[in-house]
Amino acid sequence: MKGRNVFLIICLIVIADQALKIYVKTHFHAGESHAVIGNWFRLYFIENEGMAYGWKFGGEWGKLLLTLFRLAAVIFGIFYLRKIIKQKYHPGFIVCAALIFSGALGNLIDSMFYGLIFEDSSMFTYNVAKIFPPHGYAGFLHGKVVDMLYFPIIQNAHFPQWMPFWGGEDFEFFRPIFNLSDAAISVGIITILIFQKRFFKSHSKNIVSKNIETETLVNEIS
């Protein structure tokens, strides 16, 4: 797979992710929800200071460390993508790596810059945040990640009473609210786990083939 194709995939995902986030941030107040397809696919605007799907990681210092980790992952990802493209890994694996990189970059942009370029969103004042206000809601590296994709496919259900720990409690599937970046990371990781044998077996064959060709050429020259 050519580098420009990988670059195009990354650009398309990041642009789509940021366009949707900016639209939701500037048109929804926090907690606002709108149905897209019935009641099982909704745009539900929330922000989180932690990891994917709203998982949190230890306050302000945790937020800073998480943003720095994302930055390090993106920098590493640039060199890793160059390596696997140059070494001609399986195209499917390269696409999955590009998806993971795109997702990390998309959420990194939120964490680095959204606190500077947006007003705070609040469900109490029902305000719609403006972009590029005189003062942002947080400093550099402390922005919140915008989430909006909500798929409550199964609603108003309950665990059976006989079930340990959760018996009788409300059940909903799929409860987490996420964004396109989270989806890209999840799809990339799950696909690698499912097809890892095919991806890495193909790469191993390429290495063996190159070694055989190199040895043959050396013997012919000798």
N, C-alpha and C positions, 0 to 999 in steps of 0.2 A: 504493500500500500504506500502511495506517495504522500510525502509530508504535507503538500497543499490540500489534499483531501482531508487529512486529519485536522488541519487548521480550519478548514471550512466547517467540519462537524462541530468543533469547539466554538467557533464564532456563532453558528446558528443556535446552539443550545444556550450560550451565555446571553445573546441578544434577546432570545425569546423569554428566558428566565427574568432578565432585568426589566424588559418591557412590561411583563405581567406584574412584577413586583411594584414598579413605579405607578402603573395604572391603579392597582389596588390601594397603594399607600396614599394616592392623591384623590381617590374617589370614594373610599370607604372610611367610615370611622371604625375605631377598634371594636371588634365583636360583631360587626355588621356581616350579615349572611344573605346570599342570594342564590336561588335554585338555578342550576344550569340545565340539568336533565332530571326531571322529577324531584324526589327528595333524596335520592341516593348519590347525586353529584352536585356539590354546592361550592361556591366561592365564599369562604369564611375567613375574614381577615383577623389574624392574630400576629403578634410578634414574639419572638423568643430570644433569650440572651444566651442560649446554650447550643446544644448539638442538634442533629437532625431530629425531626418529629417532636420537637419541644423538650427533649431531654436536657436537663440543666447540669451545670458543672461549677459549683462553688463560688457564687458571689462575683464581685468586681475583679478580684485577682483571677478567679477561675475563668471569667470572660476574657480577660487579657491573655491568659495562657492559651486558651482555646483559639483565639484569633492568631496568635503567634504560631501556634501549631499548624493552623490552616495555611499561613503564609509559608512556613517551611515546607509543608506538603506540596504546595503549588510550585515552589522553586525546584524541589526534588523532581516533581512531575515533569517539568520542562526537559530536564536532562534525561529522565527515564524514557519519555516518549521519543526523543531523538535517538536514543540507544536502540529501542526495539524496532523503530522504523528502519534504521541503518542495518540492523542485523536480520531484517526481513522475518520478523515473527509472523505468526498466523494473522491474517487480516482481521479475523473476528476478535482476537485478543487485543489488537491495536485499537479497534473501535471501542472495546470495553474500557481500556485504559483511558481513551479520550473522553468517554462518558464520565468516568470517575474524576478525571482532571477538570472537566467542565463544571461538574457539580461543586467541587471544592473551590474553584475560582469564583463561581456565582455567589456562593455564601460568603466567601472572603470579601467580595466587594461590599456586601451589606455591612459586614462587621467593621471594615475599615472606614467607609465613607458615609453611610446612611445617617449616622449621628451628626455629621457635619452639614449635610445638605437637606435635611428634613426637619420639620417641626415634630414634636411629640404627638402621637395619636392617643386619644382617650375615649373610652366608652362612656365616661361620666359627663363630658361636655359635648359629646357627639360632634366633635370637630373633625374636619377633613384636613389632613396635614398638607401644608404647602411646601413645594420644593424651593430650595435656595432662599430660606428666610434669613433675616439679619443674624439670628443666632440659632444654631442647631440644638438638638436635644441632648447630645452627648459629644464627648471628645473623640479624637482619632483613635481607632482600634476598638471603640466601645459601642459601635452601632448594633442595633437589634436586627436579627434576621426576619424578613417578612415571609410569612406562610399564609397559604390561602386554599390549597386543594384539599377538599374534604369529601370522603366517600363513605357515608354511613349506610352501607348496603343493608345491614340488618339492624333495625331499630326497635326500641320498646320491647325488647326481649328480656328474659330473666334466666339466670342459672337455676337448675333444679335444686330443690331444698336439700336433697341428699348429698349434694356435692360438697366435699370438704373446703373450708376457707371461704369460698365464694357463693355458697348455697343461698338462693333467694335474692342475690344482688342483681342490679341491672346489668344487661349485656348488650353491647353494641359492637358491630363489626362493619366498617373499619374505623376505629376511633381517632387515630392520630391525624393532625392537620399538617400538611407539608407543602413544599414548593417544587418547582421543576428541577432545581439543583439536587434536592434530596432524592427525587425520582431517578435522575440520571446516575447518581452514585449507587443507588440500590440496584437498578437494572444492570449496571456494569459489574458489580460484585456478584450478584446472583448468577448472571450468565457465565462468568469465569468459573464459579463453583460447579455449575452444571456441565460445562464443556471443557473443563481444564485438561482432561486426558487428550481430547482432540487437539486443543490449542498447543500444548507442550509436546505432544507426540510428533506433530507436524514440524515444530521447530527443531526437535532432536534429529529428525530425518534430514532436515536441511543442513544441519551441522555435519552429520555423518557424510552426506553427499559431497559437501564442500571439502571435507578432509580427504575423501577418496580421490576427488578430482585433483586436489593439490599434490597428493602423493604420486598419482599417475603422471602428472606433469613433471614433477621432480625426477622420477625414474626415466622418463623419456629424454629429459635434458641430459641426465647422467649417461 
